[in-house]
Amino acid sequence: MASVLPNLRVKVLFFGRIRELTGITEESLETPEGTTLSELFERYERRFPALVGFRSSLVASRNQEFAAWDTPLSSGDDVAFLPPVSGG
Amino acid sequence: MNSISDNHWCDLLRAPLDASAATDYVRAGQDGAIVTFDGFVRNESHGRPTLYLEYEAYESMAVGKMREICVEMHERYPIHRVAILHRLGHLEIGETSVFIAVSAPHRAAAFDACRFAIDTLKRTVPIWKKEFFEDGAVWADGELPPAPPAPKSAS
């Protein structure tokens, strides 16, 4: 990724099976301007190979709303990668 | 964490759910019917005896999605008030995990709206259930909520 672009800071949250796989509940990280949800998830796949293959069974959220994977992030966003829901 | 207005009460709670508080909240003189749904912990899953369950949620988003369900219920059905309470944390067999109460002047709308509420909650509210057995634990099979088809433009 181009390093000349300014970074933005987002908060990333993990739940359920994905929280257990990564060992992360919540973290703040910097990522280049223009990063999409998909690119952010790829970054986690490189960090946690156990996540590879999981994307098709996850839905992304941005600021408490479900979001398409090619949504670009803004500074201050809350991001989560959500497993299939099983409430009720 | 909760969302309360004059026609809905959505709550995520770590203590036993108070069903009578929910029905009292929705009950009013203009109504003629209340329909409730009580979802509780079953003692088996796919034939394996369950010991207990643990529920977790993306709480701020879950309350938002529960509130959206209430708004949509009021748009779709001639109902009066809705209460949707969901429990989080450790639940024993037989304990209520979700309680929904809907009031309306007439019963048909209350039945239909209550069914809509639990069906939509199970598809769209970010809550997860882990099932504990004698020989291990699994995250329950769930439903993947639909993502928006088109990307939002950068803000």
gemmi code that builds the backbone of each chain (N, CA, C; Angstrom):
import gemmi

chains = {
    "A": [
        ("MET", (0.845, -1.195, 0.000), (0.000, 0.000, 0.000), (0.886, 1.253, 0.000)),
        ("ALA", (0.410, 2.301, -0.650), (1.203, 3.523, -0.775), (1.390, 4.153, 0.598)),
        ("SER", (2.628, 4.484, 0.913), (2.890, 5.029, 2.237), (2.792, 6.549, 2.246)),
        ("VAL", (2.593, 7.151, 1.074), (2.488, 8.617, 1.041), (1.122, 9.085, 1.535)),
        ("LEU", (0.130, 8.191, 1.479), (-1.199, 8.595, 1.927), (-1.224, 8.699, 3.452)),
        ("PRO", (-2.035, 9.629, 3.975), (-2.130, 9.727, 5.430), (-2.845, 8.489, 5.994)),
        ("ASN", (-2.549, 8.182, 7.224), (-3.224, 7.059, 7.870), (-4.507, 7.519, 8.539)),
        ("LEU", (-5.448, 6.576, 8.658), (-6.619, 6.840, 9.475), (-6.653, 5.787, 10.574)),
        ("ARG", (-7.340, 6.130, 11.650), (-7.380, 5.227, 12.812), (-8.794, 4.693, 12.987)),
        ("VAL", (-8.900, 3.380, 13.087), (-10.215, 2.745, 13.265), (-10.168, 1.816, 14.472)),
        ("LYS", (-11.356, 1.525, 14.990), (-11.483, 0.546, 16.074), (-12.073, -0.731, 15.477)),
        ("VAL", (-11.469, -1.873, 15.788), (-11.925, -3.143, 15.224), (-12.363, -4.052, 16.367)),
        ("LEU", (-13.548, -4.646, 16.208), (-14.102, -5.508, 17.260), (-14.319, -6.912, 16.721)),
        ("PHE", (-14.131, -7.897, 17.599), (-14.309, -9.296, 17.225), (-15.268, -9.976, 18.198)),
        ("PHE", (-16.085, -10.875, 17.653), (-17.090, -11.555, 18.476), (-17.121, -13.047, 18.153)),
        ("GLY", (-17.601, -13.807, 19.112), (-17.873, -15.228, 18.902), (-16.642, -15.999, 18.457)),
        ("ARG", (-16.842, -16.865, 17.456), (-15.777, -17.731, 16.986), (-14.547, -16.943, 16.521)),
        ("ILE", (-14.790, -15.789, 15.899), (-13.680, -14.982, 15.376), (-12.886, -14.350, 16.525)),
        ("ARG", (-13.568, -13.977, 17.574), (-12.883, -13.451, 18.767), (-11.973, -14.533, 19.352)),
        ("GLU", (-12.472, -15.759, 19.379), (-11.647, -16.845, 19.927), (-10.451, -17.143, 19.023)),
        ("LEU", (-10.663, -17.099, 17.692), (-9.573, -17.397, 16.756), (-8.447, -16.358, 16.835)),
        ("THR", (-8.813, -15.105, 16.993), (-7.800, -14.044, 17.005), (-7.291, -13.753, 18.414)),
        ("GLY", (-8.095, -14.074, 19.412), (-7.736, -13.699, 20.776), (-7.914, -12.220, 21.040)),
        ("ILE", (-8.570, -11.513, 20.094), (-8.772, -10.068, 20.229), (-10.254, -9.773, 20.450)),
        ("THR", (-10.548, -8.948, 21.433), (-11.912, -8.461, 21.615), (-12.089, -7.140, 20.896)),
        ("GLU", (-11.076, -6.283, 21.024), (-11.186, -4.932, 20.463), (-9.782, -4.352, 20.367)),
        ("GLU", (-9.488, -3.673, 19.263), (-8.205, -2.966, 19.180), (-8.354, -1.763, 18.253)),
        ("SER", (-7.442, -0.818, 18.429), (-7.409, 0.370, 17.594), (-6.200, 0.235, 16.698)),
        ("LEU", (-6.352, 0.533, 15.403), (-5.174, 0.454, 14.544), (-5.213, 1.517, 13.463)),
        ("GLU", (-4.020, 1.759, 12.907), (-3.878, 2.725, 11.822), (-3.814, 1.990, 10.509)),
        ("THR", (-4.447, 2.577, 9.505), (-4.449, 1.967, 8.181), (-4.478, 3.102, 7.158)),
        ("PRO", (-3.906, 2.896, 5.957), (-3.846, 4.001, 5.003), (-5.232, 4.488, 4.565)),
        ("GLU", (-5.316, 5.755, 4.289), (-6.538, 6.344, 3.724), (-6.966, 5.517, 2.518)),
        ("GLY", (-8.258, 5.250, 2.400), (-8.752, 4.502, 1.242), (-8.882, 3.012, 1.484)),
        ("THR", (-8.386, 2.528, 2.630), (-8.525, 1.098, 2.939), (-10.001, 0.715, 2.989)),
        ("THR", (-10.327, -0.421, 2.366), (-11.707, -0.917, 2.429), (-11.818, -1.967, 3.538)),
        ("LEU", (-13.060, -2.321, 3.859), (-13.295, -3.381, 4.847), (-12.611, -4.668, 4.410)),
        ("SER", (-12.682, -4.955, 3.116), (-12.077, -6.164, 2.585), (-10.563, -6.159, 2.785)),
        ("GLU", (-9.936, -5.033, 2.481), (-8.480, -4.934, 2.642), (-8.075, -5.033, 4.116)),
        ("LEU", (-8.911, -4.480, 4.994), (-8.606, -4.580, 6.419), (-8.690, -6.038, 6.867)),
        ("PHE", (-9.700, -6.749, 6.356), (-9.818, -8.165, 6.738), (-8.624, -8.963, 6.219)),
        ("GLU", (-8.154, -8.634, 4.996), (-6.979, -9.332, 4.439), (-5.758, -9.136, 5.338)),
        ("ARG", (-5.666, -7.948, 5.913), (-4.570, -7.687, 6.833), (-4.645, -8.634, 8.043)),
        ("TYR", (-5.872, -8.846, 8.542), (-6.026, -9.786, 9.668), (-5.772, -11.223, 9.233)),
        ("GLU", (-6.097, -11.557, 7.985), (-5.806, -12.915, 7.497), (-4.300, -13.172, 7.493)),
        ("ARG", (-3.514, -12.145, 7.135), (-2.059, -12.325, 7.136), (-1.537, -12.480, 8.569)),
        ("ARG", (-2.181, -11.759, 9.476), (-1.744, -11.821, 10.877), (-2.228, -13.099, 11.565)),
        ("PHE", (-3.415, -13.569, 11.186), (-4.013, -14.770, 11.788), (-4.423, -15.722, 10.664)),
        ("PRO", (-3.498, -16.584, 10.212), (-3.819, -17.490, 9.100), (-5.072, -18.331, 9.350)),
        ("ALA", (-5.445, -18.546, 10.607), (-6.663, -19.312, 10.904), (-7.909, -18.632, 10.333)),
        ("LEU", (-7.809, -17.332, 10.018), (-8.977, -16.614, 9.471), (-9.164, -16.868, 7.978)),
        ("VAL", (-8.115, -17.366, 7.311), (-8.206, -17.564, 5.858), (-9.325, -18.563, 5.567)),
        ("GLY", (-10.202, -18.184, 4.646), (-11.329, -19.043, 4.304), (-12.601, -18.704, 5.050)),
        ("PHE", (-12.481, -17.825, 6.049), (-13.655, -17.473, 6.850), (-14.500, -16.364, 6.238)),
        ("ARG", (-13.916, -15.563, 5.322), (-14.597, -14.345, 4.897), (-15.984, -14.604, 4.342)),
        ("SER", (-16.149, -15.700, 3.599), (-17.452, -15.949, 2.969), (-18.528, -16.261, 4.008)),
        ("SER", (-18.115, -16.597, 5.235), (-19.117, -16.851, 6.270), (-19.145, -15.739, 7.315)),
        ("LEU", (-18.703, -14.548, 6.905), (-18.767, -13.384, 7.797), (-19.488, -12.243, 7.095)),
        ("VAL", (-20.032, -11.341, 7.880), (-20.567, -10.096, 7.333), (-19.848, -8.959, 8.065)),
        ("ALA", (-19.495, -7.932, 7.309), (-18.772, -6.816, 7.914), (-19.758, -5.763, 8.404)),
        ("SER", (-19.338, -5.015, 9.427), (-20.139, -3.862, 9.842), (-19.228, -2.654, 9.997)),
        ("ARG", (-19.818, -1.497, 9.732), (-19.116, -0.228, 9.905), (-20.058, 0.701, 10.662)),
        ("ASN", (-19.612, 1.173, 11.806), (-20.417, 2.069, 12.639), (-21.800, 1.492, 12.928)),
        ("GLN", (-21.803, 0.238, 13.384), (-23.020, -0.454, 13.838), (-24.041, -0.712, 12.731)),
        ("GLU", (-23.586, -0.670, 11.455), (-24.482, -1.026, 10.345), (-23.772, -2.060, 9.476)),
        ("PHE", (-24.530, -3.035, 8.968), (-23.940, -3.974, 8.029), (-23.440, -3.197, 6.817)),
        ("ALA", (-22.284, -3.611, 6.280), (-21.671, -2.840, 5.203), (-21.081, -3.775, 4.161)),
        ("ALA", (-21.105, -3.324, 2.907), (-20.492, -4.090, 1.821), (-18.981, -4.130, 2.022)),
        ("TRP", (-18.353, -5.220, 1.542), (-16.924, -5.425, 1.777), (-16.070, -4.347, 1.105)),
        ("ASP", (-16.560, -3.737, 0.026), (-15.724, -2.730, -0.634), (-15.980, -1.316, -0.116)),
        ("THR", (-16.621, -1.220, 1.061), (-16.813, 0.092, 1.682), (-15.478, 0.654, 2.163)),
        ("PRO", (-15.119, 1.878, 1.752), (-13.887, 2.485, 2.278), (-14.087, 3.001, 3.705)),
        ("LEU", (-13.027, 2.925, 4.492), (-13.107, 3.333, 5.892), (-12.812, 4.812, 6.063)),
        ("SER", (-13.370, 5.374, 7.127), (-13.082, 6.753, 7.516), (-12.482, 6.741, 8.914)),
        ("SER", (-11.733, 7.787, 9.225), (-11.113, 7.847, 10.542), (-12.187, 7.853, 11.621)),
        ("GLY", (-11.952, 7.085, 12.666), (-12.907, 7.021, 13.768), (-13.959, 5.951, 13.614)),
        ("ASP", (-13.934, 5.222, 12.480), (-14.942, 4.176, 12.273), (-14.796, 3.053, 13.290)),
        ("ASP", (-15.939, 2.478, 13.660), (-15.976, 1.218, 14.399), (-16.253, 0.118, 13.395)),
        ("VAL", (-15.366, -0.850, 13.323), (-15.468, -1.929, 12.343), (-15.600, -3.244, 13.082)),
        ("ALA", (-16.411, -4.178, 12.520), (-16.456, -5.528, 13.072), (-16.671, -6.516, 11.951)),
        ("PHE", (-16.159, -7.742, 12.158), (-16.360, -8.842, 11.220), (-17.200, -9.883, 11.951)),
        ("LEU", (-18.467, -9.994, 11.528), (-19.441, -10.711, 12.346), (-19.730, -12.106, 11.819)),
        ("PRO", (-19.624, -13.123, 12.673), (-20.037, -14.474, 12.278), (-21.566, -14.540, 12.146)),
        ("PRO", (-22.080, -15.639, 11.558), (-23.531, -15.811, 11.488), (-24.148, -15.634, 12.883)),
        ("VAL", (-25.255, -14.899, 12.951), (-25.842, -14.565, 14.258), (-26.721, -15.721, 14.734)),
        ("SER", (-26.778, -15.899, 16.052), (-27.539, -17.028, 16.601), (-28.248, -16.644, 17.894)),
        ("GLY", (-28.788, -15.423, 17.919), (-29.551, -14.994, 19.090), (-30.915, -15.653, 19.107)),
        ("GLY", (-31.677, -15.329, 20.151), (-33.036, -15.859, 20.277), (-33.046, -17.079, 21.179)),
    ],
    "B": [
        ("MET", (-27.676, -2.490, 28.364), (-27.826, -1.468, 27.307), (-29.252, -1.548, 26.757)),
        ("ASN", (-29.889, -0.360, 26.532), (-31.287, -0.428, 26.093), (-31.671, 0.754, 25.211)),
        ("SER", (-32.872, 0.655, 24.635), (-33.480, 1.729, 23.858), (-34.947, 1.774, 24.271)),
        ("ILE", (-35.375, 2.919, 24.788), (-36.738, 3.025, 25.303), (-37.407, 4.256, 24.717)),
        ("SER", (-38.652, 4.086, 24.231), (-39.441, 5.227, 23.768), (-40.862, 5.039, 24.286)),
        ("ASP", (-41.804, 5.838, 23.761), (-43.178, 5.664, 24.223), (-43.864, 4.474, 23.563)),
        ("ASN", (-43.209, 3.838, 22.567), (-43.846, 2.644, 21.999), (-42.920, 1.428, 21.857)),
        ("HIS", (-41.673, 1.549, 22.334), (-40.847, 0.336, 22.359), (-39.889, 0.343, 23.539)),
        ("TRP", (-39.534, -0.888, 23.966), (-38.544, -1.081, 25.016), (-37.674, -2.254, 24.588)),
        ("CYS", (-36.423, -1.964, 24.207), (-35.477, -3.008, 23.822), (-34.367, -3.027, 24.860)),
        ("ASP", (-33.994, -4.222, 25.301), (-32.999, -4.291, 26.365), (-32.145, -5.541, 26.235)),
        ("LEU", (-30.862, -5.386, 26.554), (-29.941, -6.517, 26.701), (-29.594, -6.589, 28.177)),
        ("LEU", (-29.813, -7.743, 28.787), (-29.721, -7.850, 30.239), (-28.899, -9.069, 30.643)),
        ("ARG", (-28.185, -8.933, 31.755), (-27.377, -10.050, 32.260), (-28.014, -10.696, 33.477)),
        ("ALA", (-29.259, -10.361, 33.719), (-30.007, -10.969, 34.829), (-31.265, -11.610, 34.236)),
        ("PRO", (-31.920, -12.505, 35.008), (-33.147, -13.144, 34.493), (-34.135, -12.105, 33.962)),
        ("LEU", (-34.776, -12.418, 32.821), (-35.687, -11.468, 32.188), (-36.998, -11.421, 32.964)),
        ("ASP", (-37.549, -10.227, 33.112), (-38.784, -10.029, 33.871), (-39.958, -9.958, 32.886)),
        ("ALA", (-40.583, -11.114, 32.667), (-41.665, -11.196, 31.678), (-42.840, -10.305, 32.069)),
        ("SER", (-43.158, -10.251, 33.360), (-44.324, -9.453, 33.742), (-44.049, -7.952, 33.571)),
        ("ALA", (-42.785, -7.541, 33.737), (-42.457, -6.129, 33.480), (-42.668, -5.803, 32.003)),
        ("ALA", (-42.328, -6.753, 31.133), (-42.509, -6.529, 29.691), (-43.988, -6.441, 29.330)),
        ("THR", (-44.803, -7.350, 29.863), (-46.233, -7.300, 29.530), (-46.889, -6.075, 30.167)),
        ("ASP", (-46.450, -5.694, 31.378), (-46.992, -4.476, 31.988), (-46.646, -3.245, 31.145)),
        ("TYR", (-45.418, -3.225, 30.577), (-45.003, -2.082, 29.759), (-45.909, -1.928, 28.544)),
        ("VAL", (-46.266, -3.063, 27.881), (-47.038, -2.943, 26.630), (-48.537, -2.789, 26.866)),
        ("ARG", (-49.032, -3.135, 28.056), (-50.474, -3.186, 28.306), (-51.048, -1.782, 28.531)),
        ("ALA", (-52.121, -1.440, 27.809), (-52.765, -0.136, 28.003), (-54.256, -0.260, 27.711)),
        ("GLY", (-54.997, 0.730, 28.164), (-56.454, 0.682, 28.072), (-56.986, 0.608, 26.651)),
        ("GLN", (-56.219, 1.165, 25.709), (-56.688, 1.169, 24.319), (-56.501, -0.186, 23.641)),
        ("ASP", (-55.795, -1.118, 24.302), (-55.482, -2.407, 23.690), (-56.523, -3.458, 24.040)),
        ("GLY", (-56.567, -4.493, 23.192), (-57.442, -5.622, 23.476), (-56.707, -6.943, 23.467)),
        ("ALA", (-55.390, -6.898, 23.159), (-54.644, -8.148, 23.064), (-53.170, -7.912, 23.323)),
        ("ILE", (-52.560, -8.889, 23.974), (-51.101, -8.939, 24.075), (-50.668, -10.320, 23.632)),
        ("VAL", (-49.682, -10.394, 22.728), (-49.072, -11.669, 22.341), (-47.637, -11.639, 22.837)),
        ("THR", (-47.217, -12.737, 23.478), (-45.839, -12.819, 23.963), (-45.138, -14.028, 23.361)),
        ("PHE", (-43.811, -13.913, 23.246), (-42.970, -15.041, 22.835), (-41.913, -15.226, 23.908)),
        ("ASP", (-41.805, -16.452, 24.407), (-40.824, -16.787, 25.439), (-39.894, -17.829, 24.848)),
        ("GLY", (-38.671, -17.417, 24.525), (-37.681, -18.360, 24.006), (-36.759, -18.767, 25.138)),
        ("PHE", (-36.612, -20.082, 25.390), (-35.801, -20.502, 26.543), (-34.859, -21.628, 26.151)),
        ("VAL", (-33.932, -21.922, 27.025), (-32.822, -22.827, 26.703), (-33.301, -24.279, 26.717)),
        ("ARG", (-33.137, -24.928, 25.554), (-33.518, -26.342, 25.391), (-32.425, -27.238, 25.970)),
        ("ASN", (-32.826, -28.456, 26.404), (-31.861, -29.340, 27.067), (-31.043, -30.193, 26.107)),
        ("GLU", (-31.221, -29.971, 24.792), (-30.410, -30.720, 23.840), (-30.228, -29.909, 22.570)),
        ("SER", (-29.186, -30.249, 21.801), (-28.944, -29.604, 20.521), (-28.498, -30.690, 19.546)),
        ("HIS", (-29.258, -30.902, 18.476), (-28.963, -31.958, 17.498), (-28.740, -33.298, 18.201)),
        ("GLY", (-29.548, -33.572, 19.221), (-29.480, -34.863, 19.887), (-28.440, -34.966, 20.999)),
        ("ARG", (-27.614, -33.922, 21.183), (-26.619, -33.963, 22.268), (-27.165, -33.213, 23.477)),
        ("PRO", (-27.079, -33.813, 24.647), (-27.554, -33.099, 25.844), (-26.722, -31.845, 26.093)),
        ("THR", (-27.407, -30.730, 26.282), (-26.746, -29.446, 26.537), (-26.606, -29.242, 28.044)),
        ("LEU", (-25.460, -28.716, 28.471), (-25.275, -28.407, 29.894), (-25.762, -26.993, 30.204)),
        ("TYR", (-25.306, -26.045, 29.376), (-25.711, -24.648, 29.555), (-25.302, -23.880, 28.304)),
        ("LEU", (-25.734, -22.623, 28.195), (-25.381, -21.766, 27.058), (-24.715, -20.487, 27.560)),
        ("GLU", (-23.911, -19.904, 26.672), (-23.423, -18.547, 26.929), (-23.748, -17.681, 25.720)),
        ("TYR", (-24.322, -16.512, 25.985), (-24.671, -15.563, 24.924), (-23.765, -14.345, 25.016)),
        ("GLU", (-23.313, -13.869, 23.848), (-22.626, -12.583, 23.809), (-23.204, -11.754, 22.670)),
        ("ALA", (-22.997, -10.455, 22.708), (-23.571, -9.555, 21.704), (-22.605, -8.425, 21.385)),
        ("TYR", (-22.761, -7.881, 20.214), (-22.173, -6.582, 19.865), (-23.235, -5.595, 20.350)),
        ("GLU", (-23.093, -5.190, 21.615), (-24.243, -4.632, 22.322), (-24.816, -3.371, 21.691)),
        ("SER", (-23.943, -2.420, 21.319), (-24.480, -1.165, 20.770), (-25.202, -1.422, 19.449)),
        ("MET", (-24.635, -2.306, 18.616), (-25.278, -2.609, 17.338), (-26.536, -3.448, 17.553)),
        ("ALA", (-26.485, -4.385, 18.498), (-27.643, -5.251, 18.744), (-28.850, -4.432, 19.204)),
        ("VAL", (-28.617, -3.483, 20.109), (-29.735, -2.640, 20.553), (-30.271, -1.820, 19.380)),
        ("GLY", (-29.367, -1.328, 18.524), (-29.802, -0.572, 17.345), (-30.654, -1.412, 16.414)),
        ("LYS", (-30.232, -2.661, 16.199), (-31.001, -3.548, 15.309), (-32.342, -3.923, 15.937)),
        ("MET", (-32.362, -4.096, 17.260), (-33.639, -4.401, 17.931), (-34.592, -3.212, 17.795)),
        ("ARG", (-34.027, -1.999, 17.937), (-34.875, -0.806, 17.776), (-35.412, -0.720, 16.354)),
        ("GLU", (-34.570, -1.040, 15.357), (-35.043, -1.033, 13.960), (-36.190, -2.017, 13.760)),
        ("ILE", (-36.105, -3.184, 14.411), (-37.200, -4.159, 14.301), (-38.489, -3.539, 14.841)),
        ("CYS", (-38.395, -2.855, 15.985), (-39.595, -2.231, 16.568), (-40.180, -1.181, 15.635)),
        ("VAL", (-39.318, -0.370, 15.038), (-39.798, 0.669, 14.110), (-40.505, 0.011, 12.932)),
        ("GLU", (-39.900, -1.052, 12.398), (-40.510, -1.725, 11.249), (-41.828, -2.402, 11.641)),
        ("MET", (-41.902, -2.939, 12.864), (-43.159, -3.546, 13.324), (-44.279, -2.519, 13.324)),
        ("HIS", (-43.940, -1.294, 13.804), (-44.971, -0.255, 13.846), (-45.371, 0.201, 12.449)),
        ("GLU", (-44.437, 0.128, 11.494), (-44.780, 0.503, 10.118), (-45.668, -0.546, 9.457)),
        ("ARG", (-45.420, -1.825, 9.791), (-46.090, -2.920, 9.079), (-47.403, -3.348, 9.705)),
        ("TYR", (-47.548, -3.170, 11.030), (-48.706, -3.738, 11.732), (-49.358, -2.678, 12.617)),
        ("PRO", (-50.709, -2.703, 12.720), (-51.399, -1.761, 13.622), (-51.303, -2.237, 15.070)),
        ("ILE", (-50.129, -2.021, 15.654), (-49.869, -2.441, 17.036), (-49.664, -1.208, 17.901)),
        ("HIS", (-49.618, -1.429, 19.218), (-49.462, -0.297, 20.130), (-48.040, -0.214, 20.680)),
        ("ARG", (-47.627, -1.228, 21.451), (-46.282, -1.190, 22.035), (-45.582, -2.532, 21.876)),
        ("VAL", (-44.244, -2.470, 21.886), (-43.407, -3.666, 21.769), (-42.346, -3.645, 22.863)),
        ("ALA", (-42.119, -4.795, 23.480), (-40.949, -4.978, 24.354), (-40.161, -6.168, 23.818)),
        ("ILE", (-38.853, -5.981, 23.627), (-37.964, -7.077, 23.215), (-36.802, -7.107, 24.199)),
        ("LEU", (-36.759, -8.150, 25.008), (-35.700, -8.289, 26.008), (-34.852, -9.503, 25.641)),
        ("HIS", (-33.524, -9.351, 25.665), (-32.645, -10.492, 25.376), (-31.626, -10.609, 26.497)),
        ("ARG", (-31.409, -11.821, 26.929), (-30.449, -12.096, 28.015), (-29.071, -12.342, 27.432)),
        ("LEU", (-28.025, -11.963, 28.166), (-26.639, -12.252, 27.795), (-25.948, -12.963, 28.959)),
        ("GLY", (-24.833, -13.627, 28.633), (-24.065, -14.310, 29.674), (-24.447, -15.777, 29.777)),
        ("HIS", (-24.293, -16.324, 30.995), (-24.479, -17.758, 31.241), (-25.957, -18.061, 31.507)),
        ("LEU", (-26.528, -18.997, 30.737), (-27.930, -19.380, 30.939), (-28.043, -20.887, 31.141)),
        ("GLU", (-28.806, -21.258, 32.152), (-29.058, -22.672, 32.430), (-30.238, -23.167, 31.593)),
        ("ILE", (-30.364, -24.498, 31.504), (-31.492, -25.114, 30.810), (-32.801, -24.546, 31.373)),
        ("GLY", (-33.718, -24.189, 30.483), (-35.032, -23.717, 30.927), (-35.112, -22.226, 31.181)),
        ("GLU", (-33.958, -21.546, 31.230), (-34.011, -20.099, 31.467), (-34.366, -19.361, 30.172)),
        ("THR", (-35.119, -18.281, 30.304), (-35.553, -17.498, 29.148), (-34.391, -16.691, 28.578)),
        ("SER", (-34.134, -16.869, 27.273), (-33.071, -16.117, 26.605), (-33.631, -14.893, 25.890)),
        ("VAL", (-34.875, -14.986, 25.402), (-35.489, -13.843, 24.735), (-36.968, -13.797, 25.114)),
        ("PHE", (-37.458, -12.587, 25.393), (-38.882, -12.419, 25.697), (-39.399, -11.221, 24.912)),
        ("ILE", (-40.486, -11.452, 24.166), (-41.084, -10.402, 23.333), (-42.552, -10.258, 23.728)),
        ("ALA", (-42.999, -9.031, 23.891), (-44.416, -8.764, 24.155), (-44.885, -7.678, 23.196)),
        ("VAL", (-46.052, -7.901, 22.591), (-46.624, -6.951, 21.638), (-48.077, -6.708, 22.013)),
        ("SER", (-48.460, -5.441, 22.128), (-49.867, -5.129, 22.385), (-50.486, -4.489, 21.156)),
        ("ALA", (-51.805, -4.688, 21.025), (-52.536, -4.137, 19.883), (-54.007, -4.063, 20.241)),
        ("PRO", (-54.753, -3.222, 19.534), (-56.195, -3.202, 19.764), (-56.833, -4.547, 19.424)),
        ("HIS", (-56.297, -5.240, 18.396), (-56.883, -6.512, 17.946), (-55.801, -7.571, 17.805)),
        ("ARG", (-56.169, -8.838, 18.023), (-55.179, -9.900, 18.188), (-54.366, -10.208, 16.938)),
        ("ALA", (-54.954, -10.107, 15.742), (-54.255, -10.569, 14.535), (-52.933, -9.819, 14.346)),
        ("ALA", (-52.981, -8.510, 14.515), (-51.761, -7.715, 14.327), (-50.711, -8.079, 15.372)),
        ("ALA", (-51.154, -8.349, 16.597), (-50.204, -8.688, 17.659), (-49.531, -10.027, 17.371)),
        ("PHE", (-50.303, -11.025, 16.930), (-49.698, -12.319, 16.557), (-48.695, -12.138, 15.427)),
        ("ASP", (-49.118, -11.472, 14.359), (-48.252, -11.332, 13.175), (-46.982, -10.556, 13.518)),
        ("ALA", (-47.132, -9.485, 14.290), (-45.980, -8.650, 14.609), (-45.004, -9.393, 15.519)),
        ("CYS", (-45.513, -10.183, 16.438), (-44.642, -10.926, 17.353), (-43.833, -11.954, 16.564)),
        ("ARG", (-44.476, -12.651, 15.639), (-43.762, -13.609, 14.791), (-42.683, -12.906, 13.955)),
        ("PHE", (-43.042, -11.759, 13.396), (-42.075, -10.973, 12.627), (-40.876, -10.592, 13.498)),
        ("ALA", (-41.148, -10.219, 14.740), (-40.071, -9.757, 15.629), (-39.070, -10.873, 15.910)),
        ("ILE", (-39.517, -12.050, 16.296), (-38.555, -13.106, 16.639), (-37.848, -13.618, 15.384)),
        ("ASP", (-38.580, -13.730, 14.258), (-37.929, -14.206, 13.029), (-36.848, -13.223, 12.567)),
        ("THR", (-37.129, -11.928, 12.644), (-36.161, -10.919, 12.198), (-34.990, -10.827, 13.166)),
        ("LEU", (-35.279, -10.921, 14.462), (-34.196, -10.898, 15.463), (-33.189, -12.009, 15.191)),
        ("LYS", (-33.688, -13.195, 14.876), (-32.782, -14.339, 14.679), (-31.937, -14.202, 13.411)),
        ("ARG", (-32.335, -13.323, 12.496), (-31.580, -13.129, 11.256), (-30.659, -11.918, 11.278)),
        ("THR", (-30.986, -10.904, 12.073), (-30.301, -9.614, 11.900), (-29.635, -9.033, 13.150)),
        ("VAL", (-29.918, -9.563, 14.333), (-29.372, -8.937, 15.542), (-28.063, -9.639, 15.930)),
        ("PRO", (-26.946, -8.864, 16.048), (-25.655, -9.492, 16.318), (-25.520, -9.992, 17.751)),
        ("ILE", (-26.047, -11.193, 17.948), (-25.964, -11.923, 19.215), (-25.501, -13.332, 18.855)),
        ("TRP", (-24.636, -13.905, 19.706), (-24.094, -15.243, 19.426), (-24.247, -16.121, 20.660)),
        ("LYS", (-24.470, -17.408, 20.360), (-24.751, -18.379, 21.416), (-23.729, -19.500, 21.335)),
        ("LYS", (-23.102, -19.801, 22.456), (-22.182, -20.940, 22.520), (-22.826, -22.022, 23.373)),
        ("GLU", (-22.827, -23.246, 22.810), (-23.470, -24.375, 23.487), (-22.407, -25.230, 24.158)),
        ("PHE", (-22.606, -25.522, 25.431), (-21.644, -26.320, 26.200), (-22.211, -27.708, 26.454)),
        ("PHE", (-21.382, -28.726, 26.122), (-21.773, -30.131, 26.280), (-20.806, -30.804, 27.251)),
        ("GLU", (-21.080, -32.072, 27.589), (-20.180, -32.844, 28.462), (-18.762, -32.860, 27.900)),
        ("ASP", (-18.652, -32.958, 26.538), (-17.351, -33.209, 25.932), (-16.876, -32.045, 25.071)),
        ("GLY", (-17.340, -30.845, 25.356), (-16.839, -29.705, 24.586), (-17.897, -28.640, 24.406)),
        ("ALA", (-17.595, -27.704, 23.510), (-18.498, -26.575, 23.289), (-18.419, -26.160, 21.827)),
        ("VAL", (-19.530, -25.660, 21.292), (-19.538, -25.172, 19.908), (-20.341, -23.878, 19.830)),
        ("TRP", (-19.937, -23.011, 18.893), (-20.775, -21.852, 18.578), (-21.947, -22.368, 17.742)),
        ("ALA", (-23.161, -21.989, 18.113), (-24.353, -22.486, 17.426), (-24.341, -22.056, 15.969)),
        ("ASP", (-24.855, -22.932, 15.092), (-25.059, -22.557, 13.694), (-25.975, -21.346, 13.678)),
        ("GLY", (-25.635, -20.367, 12.868), (-26.471, -19.169, 12.841), (-26.846, -18.792, 11.427)),
        ("GLU", (-27.371, -17.607, 11.297), (-27.732, -17.069, 9.988), (-26.840, -15.870, 9.698)),
        ("LEU", (-26.359, -15.791, 8.454), (-25.526, -14.661, 8.065), (-26.446, -13.516, 7.643)),
        ("PRO", (-26.394, -12.401, 8.365), (-27.280, -11.286, 8.003), (-26.952, -10.791, 6.591)),
        ("PRO", (-27.950, -10.341, 5.840), (-27.684, -9.826, 4.500), (-26.890, -8.523, 4.556)),
        ("ALA", (-25.815, -8.442, 3.764), (-25.044, -7.203, 3.673), (-25.654, -6.337, 2.590)),
        ("PRO", (-25.484, -5.030, 2.671), (-25.997, -4.155, 1.627), (-25.383, -4.540, 0.287)),
        ("PRO", (-26.148, -4.519, -0.814), (-25.627, -4.946, -2.102), (-24.593, -3.997, -2.688)),
        ("ALA", (-24.752, -2.717, -2.457), (-23.847, -1.749, -3.088), (-23.033, -1.041, -2.021)),
        ("PRO", (-21.791, -0.697, -2.348), (-20.973, 0.021, -1.371), (-21.486, 1.431, -1.171)),
        ("LYS", (-21.307, 1.896, 0.061), (-21.594, 3.301, 0.329), (-20.443, 4.128, -0.235)),
        ("SER", (-20.725, 5.316, -0.657), (-19.635, 6.190, -1.099), (-18.876, 6.680, 0.123)),
        ("ALA", (-17.623, 7.012, -0.096), (-16.793, 7.464, 1.019), (-17.374, 8.740, 1.605)),
        ("SER", (-17.396, 8.811, 2.923), (-17.958, 10.008, 3.548), (-16.859, 11.022, 3.833)),
    ],
}
model = gemmi.Model(1)
for chain_id, residues in chains.items():
    chain = gemmi.Chain(chain_id)
    for i, (resn, *xyz) in enumerate(residues, 1):
        res = gemmi.Residue()
        res.name, res.seqid = resn, gemmi.SeqId(i, " ")
        for name, pos in zip(("N", "CA", "C"), xyz):
            atom = gemmi.Atom()
            atom.name, atom.element = name, gemmi.Element(name[0])
            atom.pos, atom.b_iso = gemmi.Position(*pos), 0.0
            res.add_atom(atom)
        chain.add_residue(res)
    model.add_chain(chain)
structure = gemmi.Structure()
structure.add_model(model)
structure.setup_entities()
